[in-house]
Amino acid sequence: MRNIRNLFILGLSALVLGSCGQTDNTSKFDTSKNITLYTRDTTSGTRDGFFTKIGIEDAKTDDSKLRKGVTQTSGNSDMMAKVANDTYGIGYASLAGVVEDTTGKIKGLKYEGVEASEENVLNETYKLTRNFNYIIRNDYAADDKKGLVVKAFVAYMFSKDGQRTMKEADGILTISGKDWTEVAKDYESVLKDSTLNFEIKVGGSTSVQKMSQKLTSNFAALLTSKNVKFTHNHGGSGDAYKYTQGADKDSTNKLDIAFLSRELKDTEKAAEGTSGKMCVDAIVPIVNSANPYSETTAKDLVAMYSVDGKNDDKVDCGMYTKWSDVIK
């Protein structure tokens, strides 16, 4: 989590320099300009978590609940790129993605006065969070070797070794349980099988993509056979159930293992023992680095994004359309 700490140390340093009269690009920011809003598409787990937590849950799947003119982005990277190139833009992204930004053109905002960090997520003072989850197929035969490898992968993921990999990929969790060397004893038949030769298809959330790639890469190195190939095709959390156990589980886009950056919906009924929570991630409101805005609230975000300025409790949060509405 060194990257997470460094992100906010750098941000704090920038604020201190600004308060001491240093000249930077925020001095040219025109608060009379309109706020440009960015969001993810309706299948996104990041969108689901963001709008649920700030208090306009209907907006997670319904664009009509959002202010007219909101621009959709295709993923974390696209969101950050668009905000980086729009001085007056605001959006939101996975902390696991924000910490990897090297452009210096975006910055994360405090939420309700609290910085997004590993410590603040674990102590539950930072509230804008969501879980990273997994789901696998449920139709492997008992002796299907591909199915056994998939189950071994899940077991690896929850071993101390797998949890360390998740943490290295900016997942937030407390490491516990058994070492892989102990867990692996239950899967020796497939781990040591040199005849294995197949592809395991992986997909789902773009927010979890980096983590899942590290997990599959590390796990593949533990197999005796080097002919088991993990191929990744991440199109968003909406793909996870659909292509593992849903209506398209046997389509050309079918998946063996998938990941979500949200919870499974009531309509996504996973078979028992085929899904679960991996770790926690923070969602970070982001703006262009030229913007002097440094912290936000649920009320302010509702006032910016909601079509009528009201939250789920019908509280009128206002209608913020210009940066002068929030930067006083």
Secondary structure, DSSP 4 states (H G I P E B T S, - for coil): -HHHHHHHHHHHHHHHHHHTT---GGGG--TTSBPEEEEE-TT-HHHHHHHHHHT-GGGGT-GGGB-TTPEEESSHHHHHHHHHT-TTEEEEEEHHHHTT--SS-EEEPEETTB---HHHHHTT----EEEEEEEE-S---TT-HHHHHHHHHHHHHTSHHHHHHHHHTT-B----S--HHHHGGGGHHHHT-TT--EEEEEEE-STTHHHHHHHHHHHHTT-S-S-EEEEEE---THHHHHHHTSTTTTSTT--SEEEESSPPPTT--PPTTSEEEEEEEEEEEEEETT----EE-HHHHHHHHBSSSB-TT--B-----BGGGT--
